[in-house]
Amino acid sequence: MRPCFYSDPFSGRNVALKQSAAQSSRLLPATNVWLARYAVDGTTGGNNSLTCTHTAPDRPTPGWWTMTFSTIEMKTKMY
């Protein structure tokens, strides 16, 4: 999984930045790499274990990654 960037269609702002993230497993569980928080830390400078998140291969079901927004914002666009 590459670094995540969820942009607000109205402002272009990264709405995933610094949100709470979790995942079912890590590719290398005994190390401090491929953590869920790397997907929302704002770092987009590469595709490696310190800037991306990665779940373990299917064991026994596919891995999952989730993010929880800290606030709810209503957006409307006027034409």
Backbone atoms as SQL, in Angstrom:
CREATE TABLE atoms (id INTEGER PRIMARY KEY, chain TEXT, resi INTEGER, resn TEXT, atom TEXT, x REAL, y REAL, z REAL);
INSERT INTO atoms VALUES
  (1, 'A', 1, 'MET', 'N', 0.847, -1.170, 0.000),
  (2, 'A', 1, 'MET', 'CA', 0.000, 0.000, 0.000),
  (3, 'A', 1, 'MET', 'C', 0.897, 1.239, 0.000),
  (4, 'A', 2, 'ARG', 'N', 0.684, 2.148, -0.890),
  (5, 'A', 2, 'ARG', 'CA', 1.464, 3.380, -0.964),
  (6, 'A', 2, 'ARG', 'C', 0.957, 4.397, 0.054),
  (7, 'A', 3, 'PRO', 'N', 1.729, 5.438, 0.319),
  (8, 'A', 3, 'PRO', 'CA', 1.242, 6.462, 1.253),
  (9, 'A', 3, 'PRO', 'C', -0.117, 6.976, 0.801),
  (10, 'A', 4, 'CYS', 'N', -0.975, 7.196, 1.756),
  (11, 'A', 4, 'CYS', 'CA', -2.333, 7.615, 1.427),
  (12, 'A', 4, 'CYS', 'C', -2.461, 9.123, 1.404),
  (13, 'A', 5, 'PHE', 'N', -3.220, 9.628, 0.480),
  (14, 'A', 5, 'PHE', 'CA', -3.511, 11.049, 0.413),
  (15, 'A', 5, 'PHE', 'C', -4.959, 11.181, 0.005),
  (16, 'A', 6, 'TYR', 'N', -5.802, 11.437, 0.976),
  (17, 'A', 6, 'TYR', 'CA', -7.217, 11.621, 0.711),
  (18, 'A', 6, 'TYR', 'C', -7.471, 13.116, 0.640),
  (19, 'A', 7, 'SER', 'N', -7.760, 13.623, -0.535),
  (20, 'A', 7, 'SER', 'CA', -7.909, 15.063, -0.655),
  (21, 'A', 7, 'SER', 'C', -9.366, 15.480, -0.676),
  (22, 'A', 8, 'ASP', 'N', -9.601, 16.604, -0.039),
  (23, 'A', 8, 'ASP', 'CA', -10.910, 17.240, -0.025),
  (24, 'A', 8, 'ASP', 'C', -11.140, 17.803, -1.425),
  (25, 'A', 9, 'PRO', 'N', -12.225, 17.435, -2.100),
  (26, 'A', 9, 'PRO', 'CA', -12.434, 17.904, -3.474),
  (27, 'A', 9, 'PRO', 'C', -12.646, 19.410, -3.585),
  (28, 'A', 10, 'PHE', 'N', -12.957, 20.063, -2.473),
  (29, 'A', 10, 'PHE', 'CA', -13.202, 21.508, -2.517),
  (30, 'A', 10, 'PHE', 'C', -11.945, 22.314, -2.235),
  (31, 'A', 11, 'SER', 'N', -11.124, 21.857, -1.295),
  (32, 'A', 11, 'SER', 'CA', -9.945, 22.634, -0.919),
  (33, 'A', 11, 'SER', 'C', -8.640, 22.001, -1.372),
  (34, 'A', 12, 'GLY', 'N', -8.647, 20.701, -1.717),
  (35, 'A', 12, 'GLY', 'CA', -7.417, 20.006, -2.078),
  (36, 'A', 12, 'GLY', 'C', -6.599, 19.596, -0.858),
  (37, 'A', 13, 'ARG', 'N', -7.095, 19.886, 0.331),
  (38, 'A', 13, 'ARG', 'CA', -6.402, 19.595, 1.584),
  (39, 'A', 13, 'ARG', 'C', -6.365, 18.084, 1.829),
  (40, 'A', 14, 'ASN', 'N', -5.260, 17.600, 2.392),
  (41, 'A', 14, 'ASN', 'CA', -5.118, 16.185, 2.746),
  (42, 'A', 14, 'ASN', 'C', -5.927, 15.928, 4.010),
  (43, 'A', 15, 'VAL', 'N', -7.101, 15.341, 3.868),
  (44, 'A', 15, 'VAL', 'CA', -7.984, 15.142, 5.015),
  (45, 'A', 15, 'VAL', 'C', -7.606, 13.910, 5.835),
  (46, 'A', 16, 'ALA', 'N', -6.676, 13.100, 5.365),
  (47, 'A', 16, 'ALA', 'CA', -6.213, 11.939, 6.123),
  (48, 'A', 16, 'ALA', 'C', -5.056, 12.280, 7.052),
  (49, 'A', 17, 'LEU', 'N', -4.444, 13.424, 6.850),
  (50, 'A', 17, 'LEU', 'CA', -3.251, 13.795, 7.604),
  (51, 'A', 17, 'LEU', 'C', -3.485, 13.748, 9.108),
  (52, 'A', 18, 'LYS', 'N', -2.652, 12.979, 9.798),
  (53, 'A', 18, 'LYS', 'CA', -2.632, 12.866, 11.265),
  (54, 'A', 18, 'LYS', 'C', -3.893, 12.248, 11.860),
  (55, 'A', 19, 'GLN', 'N', -4.674, 11.541, 11.055),
  (56, 'A', 19, 'GLN', 'CA', -5.857, 10.865, 11.587),
  (57, 'A', 19, 'GLN', 'C', -5.429, 9.544, 12.225),
  (58, 'A', 20, 'SER', 'N', -6.350, 8.904, 12.902),
  (59, 'A', 20, 'SER', 'CA', -6.081, 7.634, 13.562),
  (60, 'A', 20, 'SER', 'C', -6.162, 6.503, 12.539),
  (61, 'A', 21, 'ALA', 'N', -5.126, 5.665, 12.477),
  (62, 'A', 21, 'ALA', 'CA', -5.090, 4.573, 11.511),
  (63, 'A', 21, 'ALA', 'C', -4.767, 3.261, 12.213),
  (64, 'A', 22, 'ALA', 'N', -5.296, 2.184, 11.672),
  (65, 'A', 22, 'ALA', 'CA', -5.033, 0.845, 12.201),
  (66, 'A', 22, 'ALA', 'C', -5.020, -0.140, 11.047),
  (67, 'A', 23, 'GLN', 'N', -4.395, -1.284, 11.275),
  (68, 'A', 23, 'GLN', 'CA', -4.363, -2.326, 10.263),
  (69, 'A', 23, 'GLN', 'C', -4.344, -3.689, 10.937),
  (70, 'A', 24, 'SER', 'N', -4.714, -4.703, 10.180),
  (71, 'A', 24, 'SER', 'CA', -4.862, -6.046, 10.731),
  (72, 'A', 24, 'SER', 'C', -3.537, -6.719, 11.054),
  (73, 'A', 25, 'SER', 'N', -2.487, -6.379, 10.341),
  (74, 'A', 25, 'SER', 'CA', -1.188, -7.008, 10.536),
  (75, 'A', 25, 'SER', 'C', -0.117, -6.130, 9.902),
  (76, 'A', 26, 'ARG', 'N', 1.138, -6.480, 10.131),
  (77, 'A', 26, 'ARG', 'CA', 2.252, -5.784, 9.487),
  (78, 'A', 26, 'ARG', 'C', 3.079, -6.793, 8.713),
  (79, 'A', 27, 'LEU', 'N', 3.691, -6.333, 7.648),
  (80, 'A', 27, 'LEU', 'CA', 4.512, -7.216, 6.828),
  (81, 'A', 27, 'LEU', 'C', 5.648, -7.825, 7.644),
  (82, 'A', 28, 'LEU', 'N', 6.293, -7.025, 8.486),
  (83, 'A', 28, 'LEU', 'CA', 7.379, -7.505, 9.354),
  (84, 'A', 28, 'LEU', 'C', 7.022, -7.167, 10.792),
  (85, 'A', 29, 'PRO', 'N', 6.231, -8.003, 11.472),
  (86, 'A', 29, 'PRO', 'CA', 5.700, -7.660, 12.793),
  (87, 'A', 29, 'PRO', 'C', 6.740, -7.462, 13.895),
  (88, 'A', 30, 'ALA', 'N', 7.913, -8.014, 13.769),
  (89, 'A', 30, 'ALA', 'CA', 8.920, -7.885, 14.827),
  (90, 'A', 30, 'ALA', 'C', 9.735, -6.597, 14.711),
  (91, 'A', 31, 'THR', 'N', 9.399, -5.760, 13.747),
  (92, 'A', 31, 'THR', 'CA', 10.160, -4.525, 13.525),
  (93, 'A', 31, 'THR', 'C', 9.258, -3.306, 13.670),
  (94, 'A', 32, 'ASN', 'N', 9.857, -2.143, 13.597),
  (95, 'A', 32, 'ASN', 'CA', 9.120, -0.883, 13.715),
  (96, 'A', 32, 'ASN', 'C', 8.916, -0.266, 12.327),
  (97, 'A', 33, 'VAL', 'N', 8.546, -1.085, 11.364),
  (98, 'A', 33, 'VAL', 'CA', 8.334, -0.622, 9.983),
  (99, 'A', 33, 'VAL', 'C', 6.953, -1.049, 9.504),
  (100, 'A', 34, 'TRP', 'N', 6.510, -0.458, 8.416),
  (101, 'A', 34, 'TRP', 'CA', 5.221, -0.741, 7.794),
  (102, 'A', 34, 'TRP', 'C', 4.048, -0.494, 8.749),
  (103, 'A', 35, 'LEU', 'N', 4.142, 0.516, 9.589),
  (104, 'A', 35, 'LEU', 'CA', 3.093, 0.824, 10.560),
  (105, 'A', 35, 'LEU', 'C', 1.925, 1.553, 9.903),
  (106, 'A', 36, 'ALA', 'N', 0.730, 1.374, 10.430),
  (107, 'A', 36, 'ALA', 'CA', -0.474, 2.013, 9.880),
  (108, 'A', 36, 'ALA', 'C', -0.341, 3.529, 9.880),
  (109, 'A', 37, 'ARG', 'N', 0.269, 4.089, 10.911),
  (110, 'A', 37, 'ARG', 'CA', 0.374, 5.551, 11.004),
  (111, 'A', 37, 'ARG', 'C', 1.225, 6.170, 9.897),
  (112, 'A', 38, 'TYR', 'N', 2.075, 5.382, 9.251),
  (113, 'A', 38, 'TYR', 'CA', 2.883, 5.922, 8.156),
  (114, 'A', 38, 'TYR', 'C', 2.020, 6.337, 6.964),
  (115, 'A', 39, 'ALA', 'N', 0.844, 5.768, 6.840),
  (116, 'A', 39, 'ALA', 'CA', -0.038, 6.119, 5.717),
  (117, 'A', 39, 'ALA', 'C', -0.681, 7.483, 5.888),
  (118, 'A', 40, 'VAL', 'N', -0.673, 8.024, 7.109),
  (119, 'A', 40, 'VAL', 'CA', -1.340, 9.302, 7.367),
  (120, 'A', 40, 'VAL', 'C', -0.403, 10.335, 7.988),
  (121, 'A', 41, 'ASP', 'N', 0.903, 10.110, 7.932),
  (122, 'A', 41, 'ASP', 'CA', 1.840, 11.041, 8.570),
  (123, 'A', 41, 'ASP', 'C', 2.264, 12.197, 7.672),
  (124, 'A', 42, 'GLY', 'N', 1.820, 12.176, 6.415),
  (125, 'A', 42, 'GLY', 'CA', 2.130, 13.279, 5.512),
  (126, 'A', 42, 'GLY', 'C', 3.371, 13.062, 4.678),
  (127, 'A', 43, 'THR', 'N', 4.160, 12.039, 4.979),
  (128, 'A', 43, 'THR', 'CA', 5.376, 11.760, 4.217),
  (129, 'A', 43, 'THR', 'C', 5.005, 11.078, 2.911),
  (130, 'A', 44, 'THR', 'N', 5.440, 11.656, 1.812),
  (131, 'A', 44, 'THR', 'CA', 5.138, 11.079, 0.501),
  (132, 'A', 44, 'THR', 'C', 6.399, 10.890, -0.310),
  (133, 'A', 45, 'GLY', 'N', 7.539, 10.842, 0.339),
  (134, 'A', 45, 'GLY', 'CA', 8.815, 10.816, -0.363),
  (135, 'A', 45, 'GLY', 'C', 9.348, 9.464, -0.752),
  (136, 'A', 46, 'GLY', 'N', 8.526, 8.467, -0.858),
  (137, 'A', 46, 'GLY', 'CA', 9.067, 7.190, -1.290),
  (138, 'A', 46, 'GLY', 'C', 8.109, 6.055, -1.063),
  (139, 'A', 47, 'ASN', 'N', 8.551, 4.893, -1.438),
  (140, 'A', 47, 'ASN', 'CA', 7.744, 3.690, -1.271),
  (141, 'A', 47, 'ASN', 'C', 8.598, 2.693, -0.502),
  (142, 'A', 48, 'ASN', 'N', 8.800, 2.973, 0.789),
  (143, 'A', 48, 'ASN', 'CA', 9.615, 2.078, 1.589),
  (144, 'A', 48, 'ASN', 'C', 8.984, 1.869, 2.956),
  (145, 'A', 49, 'SER', 'N', 9.604, 1.082, 3.780),
  (146, 'A', 49, 'SER', 'CA', 9.030, 0.657, 5.053),
  (147, 'A', 49, 'SER', 'C', 8.877, 1.767, 6.079),
  (148, 'A', 50, 'LEU', 'N', 9.503, 2.916, 5.874),
  (149, 'A', 50, 'LEU', 'CA', 9.381, 4.022, 6.827),
  (150, 'A', 50, 'LEU', 'C', 8.459, 5.128, 6.341),
  (151, 'A', 51, 'THR', 'N', 7.892, 4.975, 5.150),
  (152, 'A', 51, 'THR', 'CA', 6.956, 5.984, 4.641),
  (153, 'A', 51, 'THR', 'C', 5.638, 5.382, 4.176),
  (154, 'A', 52, 'CYS', 'N', 5.537, 4.066, 4.200),
  (155, 'A', 52, 'CYS', 'CA', 4.328, 3.384, 3.724),
  (156, 'A', 52, 'CYS', 'C', 3.837, 2.403, 4.772),
  (157, 'A', 53, 'THR', 'N', 2.657, 1.904, 4.565),
  (158, 'A', 53, 'THR', 'CA', 2.132, 0.826, 5.392),
  (159, 'A', 53, 'THR', 'C', 1.931, -0.398, 4.515),
  (160, 'A', 54, 'HIS', 'N', 1.984, -1.556, 5.130),
  (161, 'A', 54, 'HIS', 'CA', 1.836, -2.794, 4.373),
  (162, 'A', 54, 'HIS', 'C', 1.345, -3.866, 5.324),
  (163, 'A', 55, 'THR', 'N', 0.274, -4.538, 4.955),
  (164, 'A', 55, 'THR', 'CA', -0.206, -5.653, 5.769),
  (165, 'A', 55, 'THR', 'C', 0.523, -6.929, 5.364),
  (166, 'A', 56, 'ALA', 'N', 0.470, -7.918, 6.233),
  (167, 'A', 56, 'ALA', 'CA', 1.093, -9.211, 5.938),
  (168, 'A', 56, 'ALA', 'C', 0.318, -9.919, 4.841),
  (169, 'A', 57, 'PRO', 'N', 0.960, -10.849, 4.158),
  (170, 'A', 57, 'PRO', 'CA', 0.234, -11.640, 3.159),
  (171, 'A', 57, 'PRO', 'C', -0.969, -12.330, 3.806),
  (172, 'A', 58, 'ASP', 'N', -1.942, -12.659, 3.021),
  (173, 'A', 58, 'ASP', 'CA', -3.195, -13.256, 3.524),
  (174, 'A', 58, 'ASP', 'C', -2.934, -14.360, 4.547),
  (175, 'A', 59, 'ARG', 'N', -3.402, -14.121, 5.775),
  (176, 'A', 59, 'ARG', 'CA', -3.200, -15.091, 6.866),
  (177, 'A', 59, 'ARG', 'C', -4.384, -15.106, 7.788),
  (178, 'A', 60, 'PRO', 'N', -5.335, -15.871, 7.751),
  (179, 'A', 60, 'PRO', 'CA', -5.832, -16.671, 6.620),
  (180, 'A', 60, 'PRO', 'C', -6.755, -15.857, 5.725),
  (181, 'A', 61, 'THR', 'N', -7.084, -14.629, 6.142),
  (182, 'A', 61, 'THR', 'CA', -7.953, -13.775, 5.328),
  (183, 'A', 61, 'THR', 'C', -7.167, -12.548, 4.877),
  (184, 'A', 62, 'PRO', 'N', -7.654, -11.847, 3.875),
  (185, 'A', 62, 'PRO', 'CA', -6.954, -10.637, 3.413),
  (186, 'A', 62, 'PRO', 'C', -6.801, -9.606, 4.531),
  (187, 'A', 63, 'GLY', 'N', -5.698, -8.899, 4.495),
  (188, 'A', 63, 'GLY', 'CA', -5.462, -7.854, 5.482),
  (189, 'A', 63, 'GLY', 'C', -6.374, -6.660, 5.249),
  (190, 'A', 64, 'TRP', 'N', -6.462, -5.791, 6.269),
  (191, 'A', 64, 'TRP', 'CA', -7.277, -4.588, 6.137),
  (192, 'A', 64, 'TRP', 'C', -6.539, -3.415, 6.760),
  (193, 'A', 65, 'TRP', 'N', -6.894, -2.229, 6.326),
  (194, 'A', 65, 'TRP', 'CA', -6.362, -0.975, 6.838),
  (195, 'A', 65, 'TRP', 'C', -7.547, -0.030, 6.989),
  (196, 'A', 66, 'THR', 'N', -7.583, 0.713, 8.085),
  (197, 'A', 66, 'THR', 'CA', -8.696, 1.632, 8.302),
  (198, 'A', 66, 'THR', 'C', -8.197, 2.938, 8.896),
  (199, 'A', 67, 'MET', 'N', -8.973, 3.975, 8.685),
  (200, 'A', 67, 'MET', 'CA', -8.659, 5.292, 9.223),
  (201, 'A', 67, 'MET', 'C', -9.929, 5.865, 9.818),
  (202, 'A', 68, 'THR', 'N', -9.793, 6.532, 10.959),
  (203, 'A', 68, 'THR', 'CA', -10.930, 7.159, 11.619),
  (204, 'A', 68, 'THR', 'C', -10.742, 8.665, 11.607),
  (205, 'A', 69, 'PHE', 'N', -11.722, 9.369, 11.076),
  (206, 'A', 69, 'PHE', 'CA', -11.660, 10.824, 11.065),
  (207, 'A', 69, 'PHE', 'C', -11.975, 11.359, 12.455),
  (208, 'A', 70, 'SER', 'N', -11.251, 12.390, 12.879),
  (209, 'A', 70, 'SER', 'CA', -11.446, 12.957, 14.213),
  (210, 'A', 70, 'SER', 'C', -12.613, 13.942, 14.261),
  (211, 'A', 71, 'THR', 'N', -12.999, 14.483, 13.126),
  (212, 'A', 71, 'THR', 'CA', -14.122, 15.415, 13.086),
  (213, 'A', 71, 'THR', 'C', -14.974, 15.140, 11.852),
  (214, 'A', 72, 'ILE', 'N', -16.173, 15.653, 11.886),
  (215, 'A', 72, 'ILE', 'CA', -17.063, 15.533, 10.734),
  (216, 'A', 72, 'ILE', 'C', -17.271, 16.932, 10.173),
  (217, 'A', 73, 'GLU', 'N', -17.103, 17.062, 8.879),
  (218, 'A', 73, 'GLU', 'CA', -17.308, 18.351, 8.220),
  (219, 'A', 73, 'GLU', 'C', -18.317, 18.180, 7.100),
  (220, 'A', 74, 'MET', 'N', -19.242, 19.093, 7.040),
  (221, 'A', 74, 'MET', 'CA', -20.200, 19.083, 5.939),
  (222, 'A', 74, 'MET', 'C', -19.694, 20.031, 4.867),
  (223, 'A', 75, 'LYS', 'N', -19.674, 19.562, 3.638),
  (224, 'A', 75, 'LYS', 'CA', -19.198, 20.373, 2.527),
  (225, 'A', 75, 'LYS', 'C', -20.315, 20.499, 1.507),
  (226, 'A', 76, 'THR', 'N', -20.490, 21.680, 1.026),
  (227, 'A', 76, 'THR', 'CA', -21.413, 21.893, -0.095),
  (228, 'A', 76, 'THR', 'C', -20.712, 22.767, -1.108),
  (229, 'A', 77, 'LYS', 'N', -21.057, 22.598, -2.339),
  (230, 'A', 77, 'LYS', 'CA', -20.434, 23.377, -3.391),
  (231, 'A', 77, 'LYS', 'C', -21.526, 24.159, -4.099),
  (232, 'A', 78, 'MET', 'N', -21.327, 25.441, -4.172),
  (233, 'A', 78, 'MET', 'CA', -22.297, 26.321, -4.818),
  (234, 'A', 78, 'MET', 'C', -21.846, 26.590, -6.251),
  (235, 'A', 79, 'TYR', 'N', -22.783, 26.544, -7.169),
  (236, 'A', 79, 'TYR', 'CA', -22.481, 26.822, -8.571),
  (237, 'A', 79, 'TYR', 'C', -23.116, 28.119, -8.975);
